[in-house]
Amino acid sequence: MATRSPTPAARRAVPRRVVVVHTKELVRQTAERCRSWLGVEAGIIGSGRWDVRPITVASVQTLARRD
């Protein structure tokens, strides 16, 4: 049985996750946990930032205000 390699588009596709929290402090804490536990620099949405990465921590207030 032949092994198929992924298509170029599938190789580029990165699963994205958003963690939604209620306060700026929880945004900061969750991003820090992603860094320390997973070794991943999380993106942040909130407090004037809109930095989307494969794992992004977002403030529910910022998402609610977004048009």
C-alpha positions, 0 to 999 in steps of 0.5 A, a space after each residue: 500500500 502506497 503512502 500518500 503525502 499531504 498536499 501543499 495546502 494541507 502542509 501549510 494548514 495550521 489548526 487554530 484555537 481561541 481561548 476566550 477569557 473574561 479579564 485582562 489578567 486572565 488573558 495574561 495568565 493564560 498566555 503565560 501558561 501556553 508559553 510555560 506548559 506548551 512551549 508556544 507563544 500565544 497570540 493575544 486579542 485584547 487591551 489594544 492588541 490584535 495578534 492572532 496565532 495558532 493559539 490565541 487568547 482573547 478577551 470576551 469584551 474585546 470580541 464583543 465590541 469588534 464590528 
